Amino acid sequence: MSADAGVNTRLAHVGHDPFSYHGFVNPPVVHASTVLFPDCRTMETRAQKYTYGTRGTPTTDALCEALDELEGSAGTIVVPSGLAAISVPFLAFLSAGDHALIVDSVYAPCRLFCNTMLRRLGVEIEYCDPEIGGGIESLMRPNTRLVHTEAPGSNTMEMQDIRAISEAAHRHGCVVTMDNTWATPLYFRPLDFGADISIHATTKYPSGHSDIIMGSVSANAKYWPQLHDAAITMGICGSPDDSYQILRGLRTMGVRLEHHQKSALEIARWLESRDDVARVLHPALPSFPGHEIWKRDFKGASGVFSFVLKVDDAGRFSKKAHALLDTLALFGLGYSWGGYESLAVPVNLSDRTIRKAPLDGPVIRLQIGLEDVADLKKDLEAGFAAAAAI
Ligand SMILES: *Cc1c(COP(=O)(O)O)cnc(C)c1O
């Protein structure tokens, strides 16, 4: 494959050399704990590629190699969930007495992990404004060791200047991690912008079908050995069946994302034109505060965004918001995203310490699936009518 091959070409060919396994275009699913060695010397020196099931198989390698190619990383580990793809690198790089800076609009379960286990282990956790950019330098302490970003932020979609944050963090010897689940490596490559670690809930777009829980962590050359050691030390590994399915999902991720992107933007623009919507939080809309950063750094937008409903009963349990959501038939009420089907969620921002819930109305997050836009609009239209009737 030539170095300048297009993204869909790369997705069709990354990760497995058919002639490494009899010409089959897909890798074998290798179920394994034990791997045999031909003799004692090979065993004692571990002088062969595979040594034990937790340390990789041809199936997990095929996926990790595909992700390395897409992320431009030196090495990738696969882990049993997207949340583990956050907790494992944090445990790899943080020690008691260290200070970590986390963007306030972070994926909520990451905050729970930080506030409970990491604090219990003696790590100082501080949340920062996601739009702080290079100003993060003022929060650096002698013991700051890790900066965690997620762009756009969960639910409220704040864009982050990853290059400016990384440069400031690196001046203080910090590792920069980024949760890149929303953009996927097709629309943003964190390592190209200075981040050291790119994290994915491959549960989302790489899976694409709402039936797999898996995560990946990709590191640059500097941090790969420490990340890899942590996964081995902790006994964290991805299953062969899930790895196979995620690699299968990657083949169509480019065409799926194009559809998610186009439909989501069409619906976002339509929502923005409505009188019963206060604001639409979508980085590709020129009205969105982080739009310039998105336009400068990202190659596209996926299918998840939020909007603020204009209501006279703002707050978490707005009756109008509930009426809207309860009326939806194509949009299911469910967590996660990245699958083929549309979803809606009433957003709970009560854990925020800096980027608090907007005061102008309840926030509703949408995942725009692969359905036809006209049908999705009709569904939302019925929801808005139900809200108006309250
Ligand atoms: C869903 C999600 C995760 C966690 O993924 P799971 O596989 O559900 O544990 C992590 N980060 C972001 C941004 C997510 O949306």
The ligand as an SDF file (V2000), in Angstrom:
LIG
                    3D

 15 15  0  0  0  0  0  0  0  0999 V2000
  -18.0950    5.2690   25.7330 C   0  0  0  0  0  0  0  0  0  0  0  0
  -16.8750    6.0300   26.0080 C   0  0  0  0  0  0  0  0  0  0  0  0
  -15.8370    5.4890   26.7580 C   0  0  0  0  0  0  0  0  0  0  0  0
  -15.9450    4.1360   27.4390 C   0  0  0  0  0  0  0  0  0  0  0  0
  -16.1770    3.0720   26.5900 O   0  0  0  0  0  0  0  0  0  0  0  0
  -16.7870    1.7000   27.1360 P   0  0  0  0  0  0  0  0  0  0  0  0
  -16.3170    0.6900   26.1730 O   0  0  0  0  0  0  0  0  0  0  0  0
  -18.2670    1.8930   27.1470 O   0  0  0  0  0  0  0  0  0  0  0  0
  -16.2240    1.4720   28.5170 O   0  0  0  0  0  0  0  0  0  0  0  0
  -14.7010    6.2330   26.9350 C   0  0  0  0  0  0  0  0  0  0  0  0
  -14.5910    7.4730   26.4210 N   0  0  0  0  0  0  0  0  0  0  0  0
  -15.5710    8.0350   25.6930 C   0  0  0  0  0  0  0  0  0  0  0  0
  -15.3730    9.3900   25.1360 C   0  0  0  0  0  0  0  0  0  0  0  0
  -16.7430    7.3350   25.4770 C   0  0  0  0  0  0  0  0  0  0  0  0
  -17.7310    7.9210   24.7770 O   0  0  0  0  0  0  0  0  0  0  0  0
  1  2  1  0
  2  3  1  0
  2 14  2  0
  3  4  1  0
  3 10  2  0
  4  5  1  0
  5  6  1  0
  6  7  2  0
  6  8  1  0
  6  9  1  0
 10 11  1  0
 11 12  2  0
 12 13  1  0
 12 14  1  0
 14 15  1  0
M  END
$$$$
